[in-house]
Amino acid sequence: MGFRYDIRLSGSGGQGIILMGIILAEAIGIHDGRFVAQTQSYGPEARGGSSKAEVVVSDSEIDYPKALQLDLLVAMNQKSCDDYYMTSSLTGSLSSIRPWSGRYRCRGRTGYLSQA
């Protein structure tokens, strides 16, 4: 089996998570020439419900389109981190988009964020 990189983007409805996943998948597939699979999931709420998009990148054909072992989890808020972190076995990076710097905690894993 070749190279495989699993990404999960998570946030609240209305934050553009699904669109971000679609754009990321298309950019990697078209410009990097890799095999890509993109899946999405969201709640029934029009705004404010949890949503996620997963992008799987590989050098070879992808036999299962869902993220198996996350290499990157991007959480736009604490609720989405809590909702989607527990369903993964994160081996790589945990990233969060927050308007301030400081300590961040998600399901027992603590990290420090710097303002971009």
Buried (B, 14 or more C-beta within 10 A) or exposed (E): EEEBBBBBBBBBBEBBBBEBBBBBBEEBBEEEEBBBBBBBBBEEEEEEEBBBBBBBBBEEEBEEEEBEEBBBBBBBBEBBBBBBBEEBEBEEEBBBEBEEEEEBEBEEEEEEBEEE
